[in-house]
Amino acid sequence: MADYASFRQRLDAVLRTLDVKQVQDFLIAEGQWSPGQPADPEFAMWMMIAGSTTLRDLHEQARQWLVSHGHEADAEAVLRRGKGAGGKQGQRGQRGEDKKHGKKSRPG
């Protein structure tokens, strides 16, 4: 577990640079990626930023990049998950009820 924690700290430090080349070089050196993989390393970098709880200060920037590059559904899925299971489920359930039942679900 200590190895993962160390890796995660180093990864987050590299992600914080917002430099795709540095992220790619780091992950290749760590044996997590192969040269040329993934096909879209910039997308992968922003998704990792969005998924990192320690990089919350960069989440809005990640969301903006992802949405502006056609990845809105991915951004919402990852960023919503980062807010915790309770918040995610509550939001999803509330939206589903509103869509399904509309005014019927509201008293009066």
N, C-alpha and C positions, 0 to 999 in steps of 0.2 A: 504494500500500500504506500509506503514511503517513496518508492520509485515512481509510482504514478503521480503522487503529489508533487514531487520534484519536476517531473516531466510537464505537468499541468502548469506549474508556476513559470517554467521556462517558455512554454508555448504561449501563455498569456502575455509574457513580456515581449515576445516576438510579434504576436498579433497586434499589440498596442502600437507598434511602429507603423502599421497600415501599409507595409511594404510587401507586396506579393512575392517578390523575389526572395526576400529574407525568410518569409514564412515557408516558401517552397524549399529553399535550401535547408532550413532547419528540419522540416519534416522528412526530407530525403535522407539527411544525415542520421536522423533518429530511426530510419527504417520504416516510417509510417507511409511514405509515398514513394513512388518510383519516378524516375525522370519521365516527363511527359504525361504523368498521371497526377491528379485528375485532369480531365480535358479542359476544365475551366477553373484554374486555381484561384482566380480572383473571387468568383462566386463562392468557392469553398472557404476562402478566408473570411468573407463577410458572414457566411453561415456560422462559422466557428465563433466569430465575435458575438453574433447574435445569441448563440447558445451558451456563452460563458457568463456565469453569474458574477465573476470578478471583473468583468468588463462592462458592467451596466451603464457606465458613463458613455460608452460608445454604441449602445443599443439603438438609439435614435438615428445615428449616422448610418449604422448597418441597415436599419429598416429603410431609410431613404435610398441607399444604394440599391438594395434588393428590389424595392418597388420600382425604381426608375429603370431597372434592367429586366423587368418582366417577371420578377420572382415574388410577387406580392403574397401569394398563397404560402410559399415557403417561409417568408418573413413572419407572417402572422402566426403560422403554426409554431415556429421556434420561439418567437418572442412571447407568445401567450403561454407556452409551456414553462418558460422561465419565471413566470409570475407565481408559480405554485399550482399544484393540482386542484386545490379548493377553488381558487379564483378562476381557473380554466373551466372547470366543470360548471361552476355557477354561471359563467358567461354563456357557455354553450347551451346549457339547459334553458336559460332565460330566453335566448334568441330562438331556440327551437319551439318553445311554447308560444311565443309571440307569433311566429310564422304559422304554426299549426292551428292555433285556436283564436288568434286575433282578439277581438273584443269579448268572445265567449269566455276566455279565461279570467277576465276581470269582473269583479262583482258589480252589480248595479245595472 
